[in-house]
Amino acid sequence: MKIRLVFLLLLFFYGCADISNTKVLKLAHGLDSSHPVHKGMLFMAESIAKKSKGTLLIEIYPSQQLGTERQALEMLQIGSLAMTKVSGAVMENFAPKIKCLSLPYVFRDREHTYKVQDEKVGRDLLIQSEKYWLRGLGYFDAGQRSFYTKEKSIETPDDLIGMKIRVQESVMAMNLVKALGGAPTPISWGELYTALQQGVVDGAENNPPSFVTSQHYEICKFYSLNEHTAVPDLLVIGTVAWNRLKPQEQEWLQEAADEAIAYQRKIWVEAEQEALETI
């Protein structure tokens, strides 16, 4: 029992634990385990286990078990956590140039979005965060964000005037809601259901699958498909954990991430349609 306890403590305090010949990367994020982005990460964990023949494993902690997105990024920076999934809106606080991905109506369609992310612009942005001890591995599809509210639908920008709208911890998101006449209110994802319930905010904005898996539709009866931004989810590893990996392990991890992103983008389209039908 004591040996098992020591093993668990080592896993908790070190983002990349090397026990015997097996390395374990801890990955924490804030989404529900039924979310398509979480399923993409499960796919990656299975892929890396196969590629490494069990010598490199990923343990996933969903639903903010280890903290908020900002806290997860901070843990990556000091090496107490290996990996996380974080919205590009939150990542801009750590890598300012990523703000460009939060501009409203900047992408023509899904294909345009993928092209920007997967080619030079997107790849440069992923590496740009290394100076902040964070390395991006790729972009999960997080769809388009739209407003949902408790008391009325949003038909024009004037409908947002005076309304308290939950936003992510993002200057771009706050400036957007402010420009439309609303009052932006940063609240962590895990606390949003209660904030809506108690009237701390009048509404929020997110993609259809997140609106459904969070069960915010139980409180907010109006979902306005204005699709103002297409902010991606970033798969990120701390440079502390990345540099602990051997070149072959880094290659396996990047390959598994690329495969998982392709898989997640496929199931995202299906999840989006199912969510809209549910709504």
C-alpha positions as CSV (number, residue, x, y, z in Angstrom):
1,M,0.0,0.0,0.0
2,K,2.8,2.4,0.9
3,I,4.6,1.7,-2.5
4,R,1.3,2.4,-4.3
5,L,0.8,5.7,-2.4
6,V,4.3,6.9,-3.3
7,F,3.7,6.0,-7.0
8,L,0.5,8.0,-7.0
9,L,2.2,11.0,-5.3
10,L,5.0,10.9,-7.9
11,L,2.4,11.0,-10.7
12,F,0.6,13.9,-9.1
13,F,3.6,16.1,-8.5
14,Y,5.4,15.5,-11.8
15,G,3.7,16.2,-15.1
16,C,6.0,13.6,-16.8
17,A,6.7,10.7,-14.6
18,D,9.3,8.1,-15.6
19,I,8.7,4.9,-13.6
20,S,10.9,2.0,-14.7
21,N,10.9,2.3,-18.6
22,T,7.4,3.8,-18.8
23,K,6.8,7.5,-19.1
24,V,3.4,8.9,-18.2
25,L,2.2,12.3,-19.4
26,K,-0.6,13.9,-17.4
27,L,-3.1,15.8,-19.5
28,A,-5.7,18.0,-17.8
29,H,-8.6,20.0,-19.3
30,G,-11.9,21.5,-18.4
31,L,-14.4,19.8,-20.7
32,D,-16.9,17.0,-19.9
33,S,-15.8,13.5,-20.8
34,S,-18.7,13.2,-23.4
35,H,-17.3,16.2,-25.3
36,P,-15.9,15.5,-28.8
37,V,-12.6,17.2,-28.0
38,H,-12.1,14.9,-25.0
39,K,-12.8,12.0,-27.3
40,G,-10.1,13.3,-29.6
41,M,-7.6,13.2,-26.7
42,L,-8.6,9.7,-25.8
43,F,-7.8,8.7,-29.4
44,M,-4.4,10.3,-29.0
45,A,-3.7,8.4,-25.8
46,E,-4.6,5.1,-27.5
47,S,-2.4,6.0,-30.5
48,I,0.7,7.0,-28.5
49,A,0.4,3.8,-26.4
50,K,0.4,1.7,-29.6
51,K,3.3,3.6,-31.2
52,S,5.5,3.4,-28.2
53,K,4.4,-0.2,-27.3
54,G,3.3,1.0,-23.9
55,T,6.5,2.9,-23.0
56,L,4.9,6.3,-23.3
57,L,1.4,6.8,-21.9
58,I,-1.1,9.7,-21.5
59,E,-3.4,10.0,-18.5
60,I,-6.3,12.4,-19.0
61,Y,-8.1,14.4,-16.3
62,P,-11.2,16.1,-17.6
63,S,-13.8,18.4,-16.0
64,Q,-11.3,20.8,-14.3
65,Q,-10.1,18.0,-11.9
66,L,-6.7,19.7,-11.7
67,G,-7.8,23.3,-12.2
68,T,-9.0,25.9,-14.7
69,E,-7.4,26.4,-18.1
70,R,-5.2,29.2,-16.9
71,Q,-4.1,27.2,-13.9
72,A,-3.3,24.2,-16.2
73,L,-1.1,26.4,-18.4
74,E,0.7,27.8,-15.3
75,M,1.3,24.2,-14.2
76,L,2.7,23.3,-17.6
77,Q,5.1,26.2,-17.4
78,I,6.7,24.9,-14.1
79,G,6.5,21.3,-15.2
80,S,4.0,20.0,-12.6
81,L,1.6,19.1,-15.4
82,A,2.7,17.8,-18.9
83,M,-0.2,18.7,-21.3
84,T,-3.5,20.5,-21.5
85,K,-6.3,21.5,-23.9
86,V,-6.9,25.2,-23.8
87,S,-9.0,27.6,-25.8
88,G,-7.1,29.9,-28.0
89,A,-8.9,32.7,-26.2
90,V,-7.1,31.8,-22.9
91,M,-3.8,31.0,-24.7
92,E,-3.6,34.6,-25.9
93,N,-2.7,35.6,-22.3
94,F,0.5,33.5,-22.6
95,A,1.2,33.9,-26.3
96,P,-0.1,37.3,-27.5
97,K,0.1,36.7,-31.3
98,I,-2.6,34.0,-31.0
99,K,-5.1,36.8,-30.5
100,C,-5.5,36.9,-34.3
101,L,-7.4,33.6,-34.1
102,S,-10.1,35.3,-31.9
103,L,-10.9,38.0,-34.4
104,P,-14.7,38.0,-35.3
105,Y,-15.7,36.8,-38.7
106,V,-12.1,36.4,-39.9
107,F,-12.6,32.9,-41.4
108,R,-14.8,32.2,-44.5
109,D,-15.7,28.7,-43.6
110,R,-14.4,25.5,-41.9
111,E,-12.0,24.7,-44.8
112,H,-10.4,28.1,-44.6
113,T,-10.0,27.7,-40.8
114,Y,-8.2,24.4,-41.2
115,K,-5.9,25.8,-43.9
116,V,-4.8,28.7,-41.7
117,Q,-4.2,26.5,-38.7
118,D,-2.4,23.6,-40.5
119,E,-0.1,25.6,-42.7
120,K,2.6,28.2,-42.0
121,V,0.5,30.8,-40.0
122,G,-0.9,28.3,-37.6
123,R,2.4,26.3,-37.2
124,D,4.3,29.5,-36.5
125,L,1.8,30.5,-33.8
126,L,2.2,27.1,-32.1
127,I,6.0,27.5,-31.9
128,Q,5.8,31.1,-30.9
129,S,4.6,30.2,-27.5
130,E,7.8,28.3,-26.7
131,K,9.3,31.4,-25.3
132,Y,6.6,31.2,-22.6
133,W,7.5,27.5,-21.9
134,L,4.5,26.2,-23.8
135,R,4.6,24.3,-27.1
136,G,1.5,23.9,-29.2
137,L,1.0,20.5,-30.9
138,G,-2.1,21.4,-33.0
139,Y,-5.6,22.7,-33.1
140,F,-8.8,20.9,-32.3
141,D,-12.0,22.1,-33.9
142,A,-14.1,24.1,-31.5
143,G,-16.6,25.2,-34.0
144,Q,-18.2,28.6,-34.1
145,R,-19.2,30.5,-31.0
146,S,-22.7,32.1,-30.7
147,F,-24.6,33.9,-27.9
148,Y,-27.1,32.1,-25.6
149,T,-29.2,34.0,-23.1
150,K,-31.8,33.5,-20.4
151,E,-34.5,36.1,-21.1
152,K,-34.4,37.1,-24.8
153,S,-32.8,36.2,-28.1
154,I,-30.0,38.2,-29.7
155,E,-31.2,39.5,-33.0
156,T,-29.0,42.6,-33.4
157,P,-26.0,44.1,-31.5
158,D,-28.4,46.4,-29.7
159,D,-30.0,43.4,-28.0
160,L,-26.8,43.0,-26.0
161,I,-26.8,46.5,-24.6
162,G,-26.6,46.3,-20.8
163,M,-26.5,42.5,-20.7
164,K,-23.9,40.7,-18.6
165,I,-22.3,38.1,-20.9
166,R,-19.8,35.5,-19.7
167,V,-16.6,35.5,-21.7
168,Q,-13.3,33.6,-21.4
169,E,-10.3,35.3,-19.8
170,S,-9.5,37.0,-23.1
171,V,-9.0,40.6,-24.0
172,M,-10.3,39.9,-27.5
173,A,-13.5,38.3,-26.2
174,M,-14.1,41.1,-23.7
175,N,-13.5,43.8,-26.3
176,L,-15.9,42.1,-28.7
177,V,-18.8,42.0,-26.3
178,K,-18.0,45.5,-25.1
179,A,-18.0,46.8,-28.7
180,L,-21.5,45.2,-29.2
181,G,-22.8,47.0,-26.1
182,G,-22.7,44.2,-23.6
183,A,-20.9,43.9,-20.3
184,P,-18.2,41.2,-20.6
185,T,-17.8,39.1,-17.4
186,P,-14.9,36.6,-17.3
187,I,-15.9,33.4,-15.4
188,S,-14.3,30.0,-15.5
189,W,-16.1,27.3,-17.4
190,G,-16.7,25.1,-14.4
191,E,-18.4,28.0,-12.5
192,L,-20.6,29.1,-15.3
193,Y,-23.7,26.9,-14.7
194,T,-24.1,28.3,-11.2
195,A,-23.4,31.9,-12.4
196,L,-26.2,31.6,-14.9
197,Q,-28.5,30.0,-12.4
198,Q,-27.9,32.7,-9.8
199,G,-28.1,35.6,-12.2
200,V,-24.5,36.6,-12.0
201,V,-24.6,36.8,-15.8
202,D,-27.5,37.0,-18.3
203,G,-25.9,34.8,-20.9
204,A,-22.7,33.4,-22.4
205,E,-21.3,32.4,-25.8
206,N,-20.0,29.1,-27.0
207,N,-20.4,26.3,-29.7
208,P,-23.4,23.9,-29.8
209,P,-21.7,20.8,-28.4
210,S,-20.4,22.7,-25.4
211,F,-23.9,24.3,-24.9
212,V,-25.4,20.8,-24.7
213,T,-22.7,18.9,-22.7
214,S,-22.6,21.7,-20.1
215,Q,-26.5,21.6,-19.9
216,H,-26.6,25.3,-20.0
217,Y,-29.7,24.9,-22.2
218,E,-31.6,24.1,-18.9
219,I,-31.2,27.7,-17.9
220,C,-30.7,29.6,-21.2
221,K,-33.7,29.2,-23.5
222,F,-32.4,31.3,-26.4
223,Y,-29.5,30.3,-28.6
224,S,-28.7,32.8,-31.4
225,L,-26.6,31.3,-34.2
226,N,-24.6,34.5,-35.1
227,E,-21.3,32.5,-35.1
228,H,-19.1,35.5,-34.3
229,T,-15.8,33.7,-33.8
230,A,-14.2,30.3,-34.6
231,V,-11.6,30.2,-31.8
232,P,-9.9,26.7,-31.8
233,D,-8.9,24.6,-28.9
234,L,-5.1,24.2,-28.7
235,L,-3.4,21.0,-27.6
236,V,-0.4,22.2,-25.6
237,I,2.6,20.6,-23.9
238,G,4.9,22.3,-21.5
239,T,8.5,22.7,-22.7
240,V,9.7,21.2,-19.4
241,A,7.8,17.9,-20.3
242,W,8.7,18.1,-24.0
243,N,12.4,18.4,-23.3
244,R,12.3,15.4,-21.1
245,L,11.2,13.3,-24.0
246,K,13.6,11.6,-26.4
247,P,13.5,12.6,-30.0
248,Q,11.7,9.4,-31.0
249,E,9.1,10.0,-28.2
250,Q,8.6,13.6,-29.4
251,E,8.0,12.2,-32.9
252,W,5.5,9.6,-31.7
253,L,3.6,12.3,-29.7
254,Q,3.4,14.7,-32.6
255,E,2.2,12.0,-34.9
256,A,-0.4,10.9,-32.4
257,A,-1.6,14.5,-31.9
258,D,-1.9,15.0,-35.7
259,E,-3.9,11.8,-36.1
260,A,-6.2,12.7,-33.1
261,I,-6.9,16.1,-34.6
262,A,-7.9,14.6,-37.9
263,Y,-10.2,12.2,-36.0
264,Q,-11.6,14.9,-33.7
265,R,-12.4,17.2,-36.6
266,K,-14.4,14.4,-38.2
267,I,-16.5,13.6,-35.2
268,W,-16.9,17.3,-34.4
269,V,-19.1,17.9,-37.5
270,E,-21.3,15.0,-36.4
271,A,-21.4,16.2,-32.7
272,E,-22.3,19.7,-33.9
273,Q,-25.3,18.5,-35.9
274,E,-26.5,16.2,-33.0
275,A,-26.2,19.2,-30.6
276,L,-28.2,21.5,-32.8
277,E,-30.9,18.8,-33.1
278,T,-30.9,18.4,-29.3
279,I,-31.2,22.2,-28.8
